Amino acid sequence: MEIAALVVSVMALGVSVLVSVRQLRLAEHTNTLPVLVDLFREHRSMRLARAREVVFEQLPEWDLAAGMEGLPEAERNLIRELAWFYDNLGALVTHGVVDIEPVSGYLGGSVISVWERMEPLVRVERAKRAQNALPDPNRWQEYFENLYHLVRTMPPPQARAQSHLWRLPHS
């Protein structure tokens, strides 16, 4: 009888632990869901869509030797806003506020392609900041760069395929 009671107690403890872990995961998702929804909405905004167009269609044509200051003002503002968006997103992922999987699964292709177009500009801008003795010049867009490497490690098709609800063939 004592063994049966012990087994029941151990099983009850196990179920309690599993339920607690599940509730903790649900609470984490409840906290991150509004953040992700807002980030995805902002990424779809007309302003950031226009900024991505500028990065892909116009940025390669410009001489980047002067960094951000060498860009036309309207386009510079769009590019800066887009870079800050990805930098902020990178900070949230890096510090565990948002998981990399949904970010990579939904925005990973954009993160990769925008970083690869903007990297020369970022390098020039960092060098300019170092010449001006600004503190920690390499920090400019560092979270964006880190996000790029995180997405390369967890590419969009892999991030989507890891979801137990993904049903489409791997792309």
CORZIMO-V989370 format. One record per backbone hydrogen bond with DSSP energy under -0.5 kcal/mol. NH is the residue of the N-H (numbers start at 1). CO is the residue of the C=O. Records with the same first field share a line. If there is no record, write none. Layout:
# CORZIMO-V989370
NH: CO  CO
This chain:
# CORZIMO-V989370
5: 1
6: 2
7: 3
8: 4
9: 5
10: 6
11: 7
12: 8
13: 9
14: 10
15: 11
16: 12
17: 13
18: 14
19: 15
20: 16
21: 17
22: 18
23: 19
24: 20
25: 21
26: 22
27: 23
28: 24
29: 25
30: 26
31: 27
32: 28
33: 29
34: 30
35: 31
36: 32
37: 33
38: 34
39: 35
40: 36
41: 37
42: 38
43: 39
44: 40
45: 41  42
49: 45
50: 46
51: 47
52: 48
53: 49
54: 50
55: 51
56: 52
57: 53
58: 54
59: 54
61: 58
62: 58  59
64: 62
67: 64
69: 66
70: 67
71: 68
76: 72
77: 73
78: 74
79: 75
80: 76
81: 77
82: 78
83: 79
84: 80
85: 81
86: 82
87: 83
88: 84
89: 85
90: 86
91: 87
92: 88
93: 89
94: 90
95: 91
96: 93
97: 92
98: 92
103: 99
104: 100
105: 101
106: 102
107: 103
108: 103  104
111: 107
112: 108
113: 109
114: 110
115: 111
116: 112
117: 113
118: 114
119: 115
122: 118
123: 119
124: 120
125: 121
126: 122
127: 123
128: 124
129: 125
130: 126
131: 127
132: 128
133: 130
134: 129
137: 134
139: 136
140: 137
142: 139
145: 141
146: 142
147: 143
148: 144
149: 145
150: 146
151: 147
152: 148
153: 149
154: 150
155: 152
159: 155
160: 156
161: 157
162: 158
163: 160
166: 163
